[in-house]
Amino acid sequence: MSRPENEDAHFRVLRLLERNPEMPQREVAEALGISLGAANYLLRALVEKGHIKIQNFRTSKNKLRYAYILTPSGIEAKARLTLGFLRRKYAEYEALKAEIEGLEADLENDAGRPAR
C-alpha cells in the first residue's frame, strides 16, 4: 500500500473504532470493504503504533470479543490523518472540477452550444 492509501486506511479504521469500539473485526472489514485479513493487519499495525489498545469486552457473554480503544496518540493520529485526508480529497475535487470545466469547454467548442 502506498503512503496515502495506508494513511486513508488507518484514518478510516480509527474513525470507525472511535464511533464503535466494540465492532468485531469482521464488521470492520465489511464496513471498509476489505478482507478480514486486511482488517486484522490494519488493527495490528495500529496497536503496534500505540494508536489503539485492545480490551476484553466485559459485558459480552462471549469473552473472546474485544473493544478497540483509541489511545491519546490514536486520537492525535486521527486528527492528523483527518487533515491529510481532507487535503487529498480537496485536491481531488479541484482536479475533477478542472477536468469537468475542460470537458464542458470542449463540448461547447465542438457542438457550438453550452454544455448545460
TARA-V472223 format. One record per backbone hydrogen bond with DSSP energy under -0.5 kcal/mol. CO is the residue of the C=O (numbers start at 1). NH is the residue of the N-H. If there is no record, write none. Layout:
CO:NH
CO:NH
//
This chain:
2:6
3:7
4:8
5:9
6:10
7:11
8:12
9:13
10:14
11:15
12:16
13:17
14:18
15:19
16:20
20:23
21:68
24:28
25:29
26:30
27:31
28:32
29:33
29:34
35:39
36:40
37:41
38:42
39:43
40:44
41:45
42:46
43:47
44:48
45:49
46:51
46:52
47:50
51:71
53:69
55:67
56:58
57:60
61:63
62:65
65:57
67:55
67:69
69:53
71:75
72:76
73:77
74:78
75:79
76:80
77:81
78:82
79:83
80:84
81:85
82:86
83:87
84:88
85:89
86:90
87:91
88:92
89:93
90:94
91:95
92:96
93:97
94:98
95:99
96:100
97:101
98:102
99:103
100:104
101:105
102:106
103:107
104:108
105:109
106:110
107:111
108:112
//
